[in-house]
Amino acid sequence: MSNFNIQSILRENIKNLTPYSSARHEFKGKASVFLDANENAYGSPLDKNFNRYPDPLQISVKEAISKIKGVPVANTFLGNGSDEAIDILIRAFCNPQHDNILILPPTYGMYEVAAAINDVEVKHVNLNSEYQLDLEAIAETIDEHTRIIFVCSPNNPTGNSIYREDIETLLANFNGLVVVDEAYINYSRQKSFIQELTEYGNLVVLQTLSKAWGLAGLRVGIAFASEEIIEVFNKIKPPYNINQSSQELALEGLQQVDMVNKWILETTLERDRLIEKLAELTFVEKIYPSDANFILVKTKDAISIYNHLADHEIIVRDRSKVSLCEGCLRITIGTPAENDLLLESLNNYK
Ligand SMILES: *Cc1c(COP(=O)(O)O)cnc(C)c1O
């Protein structure tokens, strides 16, 4: 983007902030006796020692991610889930009761919640009937206080990818941050926006280890952005935001690219199979195209189908009260055996 300047939208208090400086941060040399951080030098009451504070910048984990994604470590932030990255973006760039963010419903709920917690106004422009961007309405709705547009692609709960050219239009014309949430990118036919980081200074790409990587319990989310934006993240994050255990296990998990790719392939094949089988059911009105590990299914009576499945101990997500998702259930792709149980139960519905 031609004359976009991060500093122009960064909050004054963040610009002027002196970040917390930890013991490990202040000492840079080589040492063997660490009496600087008030840790317990004797060890941990566990088989494994966790008595030392973890690397505040998680360099080993970031290097492993960099190898896989091809994005430099300096352009990478790790958060306690993507949710931490979303919260930090709002806190860094939006003045409470003054600035606003734009979200594009139906979409992921955390953008709005994080804004509300920070007392930041949320503007809404619904996706159109194809669940794509309404660029005209977006242009009309943003004002001089709009700091961030959140674009979820593939979108949760609808499952589709947002047209690339439309996101590029936002990136090229919006004088604020465009956050592209790619939590489901591994299941998508579209390519990631991480290759565009050098092109657009106002781009932030969110990814996560919680979905395709199968590590939701570790709470590791990723933000890729310009070095200048990453410096802002690092300035205001809690010093040790990813714990030692999560760092070690994430690093271990990141060695298993082949296993993860196998799951991704199997999940997309199961997605195709489920779409085909669900289409045969009389009470299914529409199955939306999916680039994710879930499908949005429009039914004749969502609540009653939901309850029928719950009676069989199968839980799906009821989205029927979400505007533009009337009558819809969101169904995560399970293992082949789980998907069989789902289909069997649906075949027995009334
Ligand atoms: C699941 C999900 C995330 C991941 O959140 P984590 O905090 O990293 O687990 C982010 N964005 C969307 C749209 C999601 O559906």
Ligand as a Chemical Component Dictionary entry (heavy atoms), coordinates in Angstrom:
data_LIG
# 
_chem_comp.id                   LIG 
_chem_comp.type                 NON-POLYMER 
_chem_comp.pdbx_formal_charge   0 
_chem_comp.three_letter_code    LIG 
# 
loop_
_chem_comp_atom.comp_id 
_chem_comp_atom.atom_id 
_chem_comp_atom.alt_atom_id 
_chem_comp_atom.type_symbol 
_chem_comp_atom.charge 
_chem_comp_atom.model_Cartn_x 
_chem_comp_atom.model_Cartn_y 
_chem_comp_atom.model_Cartn_z 
_chem_comp_atom.pdbx_ordinal 
LIG C1 C1 C 0 -10.367 -22.025 15.448 1  
LIG C2 C2 C 0 -10.121 -20.660 14.910 2  
LIG C3 C3 C 0 -8.989  -19.936 15.290 3  
LIG C4 C4 C 0 -7.973  -20.552 16.191 4  
LIG O1 O1 O 0 -7.910  -19.987 17.407 5  
LIG P1 P1 P 0 -6.768  -20.461 18.402 6  
LIG O2 O2 O 0 -6.892  -19.445 19.482 7  
LIG O3 O3 O 0 -5.460  -20.348 17.660 8  
LIG O4 O4 O 0 -7.057  -21.855 18.821 9  
LIG C5 C5 C 0 -8.785  -18.697 14.744 10 
LIG N1 N1 N 0 -9.643  -18.182 13.848 11 
LIG C6 C6 C 0 -10.721 -18.865 13.439 12 
LIG C7 C7 C 0 -11.600 -18.298 12.412 13 
LIG C8 C8 C 0 -10.997 -20.114 13.971 14 
LIG O5 O5 O 0 -12.101 -20.772 13.568 15 
# 
loop_
_chem_comp_bond.comp_id 
_chem_comp_bond.atom_id_1 
_chem_comp_bond.atom_id_2 
_chem_comp_bond.value_order 
_chem_comp_bond.pdbx_ordinal 
LIG C1 C2 SING 1  
LIG C2 C3 SING 2  
LIG C2 C8 DOUB 3  
LIG C3 C4 SING 4  
LIG C3 C5 DOUB 5  
LIG C4 O1 SING 6  
LIG O1 P1 SING 7  
LIG P1 O2 DOUB 8  
LIG P1 O3 SING 9  
LIG P1 O4 SING 10 
LIG C5 N1 SING 11 
LIG N1 C6 DOUB 12 
LIG C6 C7 SING 13 
LIG C6 C8 SING 14 
LIG C8 O5 SING 15 
# 
